Amino acid sequence: MKRFVWFLLIVPFLFGCEGADIEYKYPVKVGAGDQYAYEEPEKFFGKDGFSLFESGSSKDSGSSGGGGIGVNSFLWRASLDTIAFMPLLSADPFGGVIITDWYGPPESQGERFKLNIFILGTGLRSDGVRATVFRQTKGREGSWMDASRDEKLDRDVEDSILTRARELKINSLPQR
């Protein structure tokens, strides 16, 4: 309960800091004597810093499709939407890795599936996502045994994610 209360107190503060347009320039000694010039200090996260949420006037409105994560946000969201019926084991938006737990479809009690999805960059491209589908079948003793992998199933999952990502991108464009 304490963590939740702290969370509620900290989140508004963090959101309040997002839009602050503060200019940080510090005097730096230039040459010999008492000459100083003002320059910006180096930032920990690079020249433009780190933005949790992009504003409308983004410097890099090209291919990322959103800020705050290290991969294409349309592919990330499309991946989560596509596998929403499966239990998540791990999801890393900065590394672009989604790992599900085993899921057994109700219509086939003798098999179960697990997915590993890797988003490989910030661009919305056909080679920007890789999916690996693992399948197990129930043996005679009732234990799960690995079944042969079907690369067509991997491509089908990738195609579903790409189709959903395109839909999300189209829906995010301003209407004319």
C-alpha positions as CSV (number, residue, x, y, z in Angstrom):
1,M,0.0,0.0,0.0
2,K,2.9,2.4,0.8
3,R,4.4,1.8,-2.6
4,F,1.1,2.7,-4.3
5,V,0.8,5.9,-2.3
6,W,4.4,6.9,-3.2
7,F,3.7,6.1,-6.8
8,L,0.7,8.4,-6.7
9,L,2.8,11.2,-5.2
10,I,5.7,10.8,-7.6
11,V,3.9,10.4,-10.9
12,P,2.4,13.9,-11.1
13,F,5.8,15.4,-10.3
14,L,7.4,13.5,-13.1
15,F,4.7,14.5,-15.6
16,G,5.1,18.1,-14.4
17,C,8.8,18.0,-15.3
18,E,8.2,16.8,-18.9
19,G,7.1,20.2,-20.4
20,A,9.7,22.3,-18.6
21,D,11.7,24.4,-21.1
22,I,14.7,25.3,-18.9
23,E,17.9,26.5,-20.5
24,Y,21.0,25.2,-18.8
25,K,24.2,27.0,-19.8
26,Y,27.2,27.3,-17.6
27,P,30.2,29.6,-17.8
28,V,33.3,27.9,-19.1
29,K,36.7,29.4,-19.1
30,V,37.9,30.1,-22.6
31,G,41.6,30.8,-23.3
32,A,43.9,32.7,-21.0
33,G,42.8,35.4,-18.7
34,D,39.3,36.1,-17.4
35,Q,37.3,35.3,-20.5
36,Y,34.3,33.0,-20.1
37,A,31.8,31.7,-22.6
38,Y,28.5,30.0,-21.9
39,E,27.9,26.5,-23.2
40,E,25.5,23.6,-22.5
41,P,26.8,20.7,-20.4
42,E,27.0,17.2,-21.8
43,K,24.0,15.2,-21.1
44,F,24.0,11.7,-19.7
45,F,21.7,10.3,-22.4
46,G,23.4,12.1,-25.3
47,K,23.0,15.4,-27.1
48,D,19.2,15.5,-27.0
49,G,18.8,13.8,-23.6
50,F,16.1,11.3,-22.8
51,S,12.4,11.9,-23.3
52,L,9.9,9.6,-21.7
53,F,7.1,11.0,-23.8
54,E,7.5,12.7,-27.2
55,S,5.9,16.1,-27.7
56,G,4.2,17.1,-30.9
57,S,7.4,18.9,-32.1
58,S,9.6,15.9,-32.1
59,K,13.1,16.3,-33.4
60,D,13.1,12.8,-34.8
61,S,9.6,12.4,-36.2
62,G,10.9,10.1,-38.9
63,S,10.8,6.4,-38.0
64,S,10.5,5.8,-34.3
65,G,6.8,6.2,-34.0
66,G,7.0,7.3,-30.4
67,G,9.3,8.1,-27.6
68,G,10.3,6.5,-24.4
69,I,11.1,3.1,-25.7
70,G,14.1,1.8,-27.6
71,V,12.2,0.2,-30.5
72,N,9.5,1.1,-33.0
73,S,6.4,1.8,-30.9
74,F,4.0,0.7,-33.6
75,L,5.7,-2.7,-33.8
76,W,5.8,-2.9,-30.0
77,R,2.1,-2.1,-29.5
78,A,1.2,-4.4,-32.4
79,S,3.1,-7.3,-30.9
80,L,1.4,-6.9,-27.6
81,D,-2.0,-6.6,-29.3
82,T,-1.4,-9.7,-31.4
83,I,-0.5,-11.9,-28.5
84,A,-2.9,-10.3,-26.0
85,F,-4.5,-13.7,-25.4
86,M,-1.3,-15.3,-24.2
87,P,0.2,-14.8,-20.7
88,L,3.3,-12.6,-20.7
89,L,6.4,-13.9,-19.0
90,S,8.6,-10.9,-19.8
91,A,8.4,-7.7,-21.8
92,D,11.3,-5.3,-22.3
93,P,10.4,-2.2,-24.3
94,F,13.9,-0.9,-24.3
95,G,15.5,-4.1,-25.7
96,G,12.4,-5.0,-27.8
97,V,12.0,-8.5,-26.3
98,I,8.6,-10.1,-25.5
99,I,8.5,-13.6,-24.1
100,T,5.2,-15.4,-23.3
101,D,4.5,-18.2,-21.0
102,W,3.0,-21.5,-22.3
103,Y,-0.5,-21.2,-23.7
104,G,-2.8,-24.1,-24.5
105,P,-5.7,-23.3,-26.8
106,P,-9.0,-24.5,-25.4
107,E,-9.8,-26.3,-28.7
108,S,-6.7,-28.5,-28.6
109,Q,-6.0,-29.9,-25.1
110,G,-2.9,-31.9,-26.3
111,E,-0.7,-29.0,-27.3
112,R,0.6,-25.7,-26.1
113,F,2.6,-22.8,-27.5
114,K,5.1,-20.2,-26.4
115,L,6.3,-17.1,-28.3
116,N,9.5,-15.1,-28.3
117,I,9.2,-11.8,-30.2
118,F,12.2,-9.6,-31.0
119,I,11.7,-6.1,-32.3
120,L,15.0,-5.3,-34.1
121,G,15.0,-1.5,-34.6
122,T,13.2,1.8,-34.6
123,G,11.9,1.6,-38.1
124,L,8.6,0.2,-39.2
125,R,10.0,-2.3,-41.6
126,S,9.2,-5.9,-42.6
127,D,12.5,-7.1,-41.2
128,G,12.0,-5.2,-37.9
129,V,10.3,-8.0,-36.1
130,R,11.2,-11.7,-35.5
131,A,8.9,-14.2,-33.9
132,T,9.8,-17.7,-32.8
133,V,6.9,-20.1,-31.9
134,F,7.7,-23.1,-29.7
135,R,5.2,-25.9,-29.6
136,Q,4.9,-28.8,-27.2
137,T,2.5,-31.8,-27.3
138,K,1.4,-34.0,-24.5
139,G,3.0,-37.4,-24.4
140,R,1.4,-40.7,-23.4
141,E,2.6,-40.3,-19.8
142,G,1.1,-36.9,-19.6
143,S,4.4,-35.0,-19.8
144,W,5.0,-32.2,-22.3
145,M,7.4,-33.0,-25.2
146,D,8.9,-30.6,-27.7
147,A,7.3,-30.8,-31.1
148,S,9.0,-29.9,-34.4
149,R,9.1,-26.2,-35.2
150,D,7.1,-24.8,-38.1
151,E,8.8,-21.7,-39.6
152,K,5.6,-20.9,-41.5
153,L,4.0,-20.3,-38.2
154,D,6.8,-18.0,-37.2
155,R,6.2,-16.0,-40.4
156,D,2.4,-16.0,-39.9
157,V,2.9,-14.4,-36.5
158,E,5.3,-11.8,-37.9
159,D,2.9,-11.0,-40.7
160,S,0.1,-10.5,-38.2
161,I,2.2,-8.2,-36.1
162,L,3.3,-6.2,-39.2
163,T,-0.3,-5.9,-40.4
164,R,-1.5,-4.6,-37.0
165,A,1.5,-2.2,-36.8
166,R,0.5,-0.7,-40.2
167,E,-3.1,-0.3,-39.0
168,L,-1.8,1.5,-35.9
169,K,0.4,3.8,-37.9
170,I,-2.4,4.6,-40.4
171,N,-4.8,5.4,-37.5
172,S,-2.2,7.7,-35.8
173,L,-1.9,9.9,-38.9
174,P,-3.8,13.2,-38.8
175,Q,-7.0,13.0,-40.7
176,R,-7.3,15.3,-43.8
